Amino acid sequence: GYCDFKNRMTPAYILKQIQQISMEHCDRENIGIPFLAAHGVAFLLAKIKLKITRLPQGGEPITAETAAYMPYRSQYPRITRFFDEKGNVLLEADARWVLVDIEKRRIVRRMPPVLDQPIFGVAQEFQDYKIPRVLYTNDVREKVKVRYSMTDTNQHLNNAVYASVIS
């Protein structure tokens, strides 16, 4: 669902909205999935850092903004923010996307000329961040069967689903 039992937007739903906003932005700029597929490439989410100041409440009016930037070290940074009615930042997502060659299944290290579009803000040196490695244990808590509805257009487990699976 969209909200938890306290009527707060769930992290999984927030991640889905961030993905949706990103795709709508690309579609508006004519570099959406059909354009990318025609050039044999796709954007995949490599990692995302979500800073939540306050979870939006169900029915609360919010505004979202997103900005994509020129690649830095093969990563395409995209910053997305949600604001409340007073303009306060509710959350900020720092997503790092990589462009992959669909056929070779490899990261495209240099931006293809067809992607040299005004959608991308000025190149910046974004602070990199690492996702802490979780030590693997053989202690299985729960098995989750991946269903068709849990996959994305690349037939991978959708990143937003991970938030539901681990919470």
C-alpha positions in Angstrom: 0.0 0.0 0.0 0.8 3.6 -0.1 0.8 4.2 3.6 1.5 2.3 6.8 -0.8 1.8 9.7 0.2 5.3 11.0 -1.0 6.8 7.7 2.6 7.6 6.7 3.9 7.1 3.1 6.0 3.9 3.1 9.6 3.9 1.9 8.7 1.4 -0.8 6.1 3.7 -2.2 8.5 6.7 -2.0 11.0 4.7 -4.0 8.3 3.8 -6.6 7.4 7.5 -6.9 11.0 8.5 -7.3 11.4 6.0 -10.1 8.1 7.2 -11.7 9.1 10.9 -11.5 12.5 10.0 -13.1 10.9 8.1 -16.0 8.3 10.8 -16.6 11.1 13.4 -16.7 13.0 11.3 -19.3 9.8 10.7 -21.3 9.1 14.5 -21.3 12.6 15.1 -22.7 12.2 12.4 -25.3 14.8 10.1 -23.9 12.5 7.5 -22.3 12.6 3.8 -22.6 11.7 3.6 -26.3 14.4 6.1 -27.2 17.0 4.3 -25.1 16.0 0.8 -26.4 16.3 2.1 -30.0 19.9 2.9 -29.2 20.6 -0.4 -27.4 21.0 1.1 -23.9 19.1 1.3 -20.6 19.5 3.2 -17.4 19.7 0.9 -14.3 19.7 2.2 -10.8 23.1 1.4 -9.2 22.4 2.9 -5.7 20.2 5.3 -3.9 20.6 7.3 -0.7 17.4 8.4 0.8 17.4 11.1 3.5 14.0 11.3 5.2 13.3 14.4 7.3 9.7 13.5 7.7 7.5 10.9 6.0 4.5 12.4 4.1 1.1 11.7 5.6 -1.6 10.0 3.5 -3.6 12.7 1.7 -1.0 15.4 2.4 -0.3 17.6 -0.6 3.3 17.4 -1.6 5.4 18.7 -4.4 8.3 16.8 -6.0 11.2 18.0 -8.1 13.9 16.1 -9.8 17.2 17.0 -11.6 19.5 14.8 -13.7 23.2 15.6 -14.1 25.9 14.9 -16.5 27.7 11.6 -15.7 30.5 11.6 -13.2 32.7 8.4 -13.1 30.1 6.5 -15.2 27.3 7.4 -12.8 24.4 9.6 -13.8 23.4 11.4 -10.6 19.7 12.4 -10.1 18.5 14.3 -7.1 14.8 14.2 -6.2 13.2 16.1 -3.4 9.7 16.0 -1.9 8.3 19.2 -0.3 5.4 19.9 2.0 2.9 22.8 1.3 5.2 25.3 3.2 8.2 24.4 1.0 10.0 22.3 3.7 12.0 19.4 2.4 10.4 16.1 3.5 12.9 13.9 1.9 15.8 13.9 -0.6 17.0 11.0 -2.7 20.5 10.9 -4.3 20.2 8.2 -6.9 23.1 7.0 -9.1 22.1 5.5 -12.4 24.4 3.7 -14.8 23.9 3.4 -18.6 24.3 -0.2 -19.8 24.6 -1.7 -23.2 21.7 -4.1 -23.4 23.3 -6.6 -25.7 26.7 -6.7 -24.1 25.4 -6.3 -20.6 28.1 -3.9 -19.7 28.2 -0.4 -18.4 28.7 2.3 -21.0 31.7 4.3 -19.7 31.3 7.4 -22.0 28.1 9.2 -22.7 26.8 8.4 -26.2 26.4 11.5 -28.4 22.7 10.8 -28.7 22.3 11.4 -25.0 24.0 14.8 -25.1 20.7 16.4 -24.2 19.7 19.6 -22.3 18.0 17.3 -19.7 21.3 16.9 -17.9 22.4 19.7 -15.6 26.0 20.9 -15.6 28.6 18.3 -14.6 29.4 18.4 -11.0 31.7 16.5 -8.8 29.2 14.7 -6.6 30.3 13.2 -3.3 30.3 9.5 -3.7 28.8 7.3 -1.1 29.1 3.7 -0.2 26.3 1.4 0.8 27.5 -0.6 3.8 28.2 -4.2 3.1 26.0 -6.5 5.1 27.7 -9.7 6.3 26.0 -12.7 4.8 24.8 -15.3 7.3 23.1 -18.5 6.5 20.3 -17.6 8.8 17.3 -17.4 6.5 14.5 -15.3 8.0 12.0 -15.6 5.2 11.8 -16.7 1.6 10.2 -14.4 -0.8 8.9 -15.6 -4.1 9.5 -13.0 -6.9 6.3 -12.5 -8.9 5.9 -10.9 -12.3 4.3 -7.8 -10.7 7.5 -7.3 -8.7 9.7 -6.9 -11.8 10.6 -3.9 -13.8 10.9 -3.3 -17.6 14.3 -4.9 -17.6 12.7 -8.1 -16.0 14.7 -7.5 -12.8 13.3 -7.3 -9.3 12.2 -3.7 -9.0 14.4 -1.6 -6.7 11.4 -0.2 -4.8 10.3 -3.8 -4.0 13.5 -4.3 -2.0 12.2 -1.8 0.6 9.1 -3.9 1.0 11.0 -7.2 1.2 13.5 -6.1 3.8 11.0 -4.1 6.0 
